[in-house]
Amino acid sequence: MLDRISLVLVIIGALNWGSIGLFQFDIVGWLFGGQGAIVSRIIYTLVALAGVWCISLLFRQREDIVERVEK
């Protein structure tokens, strides 16, 4: 379950960075009151932690990942 939540957060972060790169528009900041707003900062932090968690996916055996998803 933690793998899926992390993956969703990483996807949100990737889409946000894509919108910043392409359109100079921060979706998270816009939705939650700017980059300095506490909610935005919490989301940025959760996305960063999810990215760190997803690093572990690179070092797991494929069977371990498939087995966790099936549960």
Secondary structure, DSSP 8 states (H G I E B T S, - for coil): -HHHHHHHHHHHHHHHHHHHHHHS--HHHHHHTSTTSHHHHHHHHHHHHHHHHHHHHHTS-HHHHHHHHH-
